[in-house]
Structures are given as structure tokens and as C-alpha cells.
Amino acid sequence: MGSSRARIAIDAMGGDFAPDEIVAGALRAHEELGVEVLLVGDPELVRASIEKAFIFGGA
């Protein structure tokens, strides 16, 4: 059977201050809750937000 680990897809481009705040929340959910996260959106913008999170200590 499959894993019991939760897997969620998140629209990284929706919401205020996207994608930075959305990506930061998704990374936090992964770290704190162990969920598997799939970020959906412009790959270049999402990648840049992930890099920013690591540079500024958010991940």
C-alpha cells in the first residue's frame, strides 16, 4: 500500500505576497509536520522563492 505521509499540492502563485509567503509556509509545513509538498506555479519564481527561504534562514 501507499505511505501514510500526507501529500498536498499548493498553488504557489495565489494569495498576497506570493510566491514568497506561500513557499515559506509550504517549507514550514514540510519541516514541522512532515507533509510532502508539491508547489504549483511558475517554476522560475517558485525556485527563486525557495532559494530566498534558504538564504534568509527560513528553511
Secondary structure, DSSP 8 states (H G I E B T S, - for coil): ---SS-EEEEETTSSTTTTHHHHHHHHHHHHHH--EEEEES-HHHHHHHHHHHHHTT--
